[in-house]
Amino acid sequence: MRFLITLSIALASTNGAAVACPLDDVMKLCVASGASASELENGVKKGDWTVEVLSPPSESLPTTGSAVYTMPSGREFFIGYRDFKDFSYSHCELNFVMALAKLGEEAMICTTDEFSAFERALSQGSKNTVTKEIRTSGTAFLVERPKNTWMTVILATNMGPLKPFNVWGETSSVKR
């Protein structure tokens, strides 16, 4: 049900905005590292991305925080998180207005190979289960991982499947 609600929101938010194809950046930042503060810090230490902290981690439960991450490509992503006693949630989204301004529309169109590689990477690891739903205005992926963790990745489009204009991911985890 949560998957369908998220897809509905993605489909309702399409408004003919800019085109962007940040799939490699989404994979590195949002999918591989977005659910772990230590992975995000490791990326900064390795120089994979830079960070501007918008709100530092809070001292009390739920622990919350947010930051803007800039990838080597120049794309900016907003990441926010909440960490409760038994549940954590993070949200990672492309700043597609800045992506369009920095890279231009033609430089950000995805290829079929990029989409295929992105889909294969989502299902990496034999224990991941990926459910995919395609609509005319976007593609949604639900990635179920071991240890009570799941992720929703939305690629909202406005001009066909190879031209996403917005992309974001949400990761949730039950800590038991």
N, C-alpha and C positions, 0 to 999 in steps of 0.2 A: 504494500500500500504506500509506504514511504517513497518508494521508487517512482510510482505513478504520480504522486503529488509533486515530487521534484521535477519530473518531466513536464507536467502541466505548467508549472511555474516557468520553466525554460521556454516552452512554446508560447506562452502568453507574453513573455518579455521581448520577443523578436520584433524589431521595429525598423528594419532596413538600415541598420547602422554599419559601421566599418567592417572590413574583412581582415581577419588575422589567422595565421596558422602557427601557433606557438607550441606545437605538440611535443617537441623535444624538451622545451623548457617546462611544460606542464608535467611531463614524465619525471624529470629530474627533481623539480621542486615540490609540486603538489602531490604526486603519486608516491614517489620513492621516499620523500623526506617530510612531507607536510604534516604527518601525524606525530612526529618526534622532534621535540625541541633540541635534543642532542644532535640529531642528524642535520637539522637546520644550522646549528652552530658549527658543525664539521664542514659544511659547505662554505661558510664564511671563512673559516680558517684555511681551507684549501684554495680560496679565491674563486670558487665556482659562482658565487653571487655576493652582493653586498646587501646590507640591511640598514634601514632607518627605523628605529623603534618608535612607534606611535604612542603606545602605552606599555610601560614595563609590567612584568608579571606582578599581579596583586599578591598581597601577603596572606589573605584569608581565602577559605573555600567559598565559592569555586575560584580557583586560580584562573585569572583571565589575562589576556594580553593581545597586542596586535602590532604588526609591523608591515612596512613596504619592502619587498625584496626586489632587487634589480639584477637580472641575469646578464651574462656577458653579451647577449644579443641586444641588450638595451631594453628588453621588455620588463615592465614592472608588474608585480603581483602583490595583492593585498592578502595577508594571512592573519586570521584571527583565531583564537582558541579559548576554550573553557575546559578546565580540568576539575571535575568533581571528585568526591571520594571514590565512587564506584563506576564512574563514566567519564569519558573524555570526548571532546568534539573539536574539530578544526575545520576551517573554511579557507580555501585558497582560490583566488580569482584573478584573472588577467585584467589589467587596466587597458582595455582595448582602445580607448580614445587616445591614450599616449602611444600605444603600439602603432596605430595608424599614422599619427603625427610624425613619429620617428622613422618608420620604415616605409610608409606609403602602401597603398592598396595592392599594387601589382607584386610587390616583394613579399607579400604575406599569404599568397594563395597556396593551399596545400596540394600535394600530389597524391595520387592513388597509393604510391609506395609509402609515403609518410603516414597515411591513414592505416595501411596494413601493418606497418612496423609498430605504430601506436597500439593497435588492437592486440598484436602478439605480445607486446611488452606488458599490457594489462593482465594477461593471463599467465605471465611468467611464474614459475613455481607450480609444482604439481598440485598444491593444496588450494590454490585460488580457483574460485568458481566465478565466471563472468557471464552476466546476462546482458544482452544488448537489445535495445529497442530503437527502431528507426522511424522517424516521422518526417514529413516534408520540411519542417522547420528545425530539425535537429536530431541528434543521436544521443542517447543516454546509455551509460554503462553502469551496472551495479556489480561491484567486485566484492565478493565475500572471501575474507581471508581467515586463516586459522586464528585461534585465541580470541573469538568473539569480536572480530573487527570487520567492518564493512565500509566501503567507499562508493560514493556516487560521483561519476564524472559526466558532465554535460557539455556537449558541443552544440551550441545553438547556431543555426545557419539561416541565411536569408536568400542565397542564390545557388542552391544545390549543395550536395554533400561535401564538395571539395573547398567550400568557402565558408568556414565558420566565422562568425563575427564576434562571438563571445565564448569563453570556455571557463569552467570552474569545477572544483572538486570539493567534496565534503567527506571527511573521515570521522567515523564514530567507533568507539571501542568500549566494551564493558570490561571492567577490571575485576575479574573473579577467578 
